[in-house]
Amino acid sequence: MIREFKRDDINKVADIWLDTNIKAHNFIPAEYWKSNFKSAKEALLLAEVYVYEYDTEIQGFIGLNDEYVEGIFVSGEMQSQGIGKILLNYAKDKKE
C-alpha cells in the first residue's frame, strides 16, 4: 500500500534514508551521512513524500519536488522486490 507520509513516519523513513545512502554510496564515509541525518529529517518533514507499507511496516518511500523525483529509497531487506518500481509508477500516475 502506498500512502502519504505522516509526521509520525519520520523515524522509520529517516532510518531507511540513512541505511540506504550508506549502502549505496560506500565510497563516501558513513560519517558523512550520519552527520547530515538531522538535516535530512528536517527536509523530509517539509517534502512531498509517499511511503510504501508492507505488512503495516514502512519499507520504502519516494520524495517528489513538483514533477521531479528527489529520491526513491527501499529498506535493505525489501530491495529487488519491485517496490521502487511501484513507487515510481505511483508518482508517474500522480504527476504529469
C-alpha positions in Angstrom: 0.0 0.0 0.0 1.2 3.5 -0.8 0.1 6.5 1.2 1.1 10.0 2.0 3.8 10.5 4.6 2.7 11.4 8.1 4.9 13.2 10.7 4.8 10.0 12.8 6.6 8.2 10.0 9.7 10.3 10.2 11.9 8.0 12.3 11.3 5.0 10.1 11.7 7.0 6.9 14.8 8.7 8.1 16.3 5.3 9.1 15.7 3.9 5.6 17.2 7.1 4.1 20.4 6.7 6.2 20.8 2.9 5.8 20.2 3.1 2.0 22.6 6.0 1.5 25.4 4.3 3.5 24.9 1.1 1.5 24.5 2.7 -2.0 27.4 5.2 -1.5 30.0 3.0 0.1 32.7 5.3 -1.5 31.5 8.1 0.8 32.3 7.7 4.5 29.3 6.7 6.6 30.1 9.6 8.9 29.0 12.0 6.2 25.5 10.6 6.0 25.3 10.4 9.8 26.3 14.0 10.1 23.5 15.0 7.7 20.9 12.8 9.4 19.3 15.6 11.4 19.0 18.0 8.4 17.7 15.2 6.2 14.9 14.5 8.8 14.0 18.2 8.8 13.9 18.2 4.9 11.8 15.1 4.8 9.2 16.7 7.1 8.8 19.6 4.6 8.9 17.4 1.4 6.2 15.7 -0.6 6.8 12.1 0.4 4.8 8.9 -0.2 5.6 5.7 1.7 5.2 2.1 0.7 3.9 -0.1 3.5 4.1 -3.9 3.6 2.5 -5.8 6.5 1.9 -2.5 8.3 5.7 -1.6 8.2 7.1 1.2 6.0 9.5 -0.5 3.6 10.3 2.4 1.3 9.4 5.9 0.1 9.6 8.3 -2.7 10.3 12.0 -2.4 9.0 14.4 -5.0 9.6 18.1 -5.8 6.8 19.1 -8.1 7.3 16.9 -11.2 10.9 15.8 -10.2 11.8 12.7 -8.2 14.2 13.7 -5.5 14.8 10.1 -4.5 13.5 6.6 -4.1 14.6 4.6 -1.0 13.7 1.0 -0.2 14.8 -0.8 3.0 17.7 -3.2 2.5 15.7 -6.4 3.3 13.0 -5.5 0.7 15.2 -4.3 -2.2 14.9 -6.1 -5.5 11.2 -6.9 -4.9 9.8 -4.2 -7.3 9.0 -1.7 -4.6 11.0 1.1 -6.2 9.2 0.5 -9.5 5.8 0.5 -7.7 6.7 3.9 -6.1 7.9 5.3 -9.4 4.7 4.2 -11.2 2.6 5.8 -8.4 4.4 9.1 -8.8 4.0 8.9 -12.6 0.3 8.3 -12.2 0.0 11.2 -9.7 2.0 13.7 -11.6 2.3 14.9 -15.2 
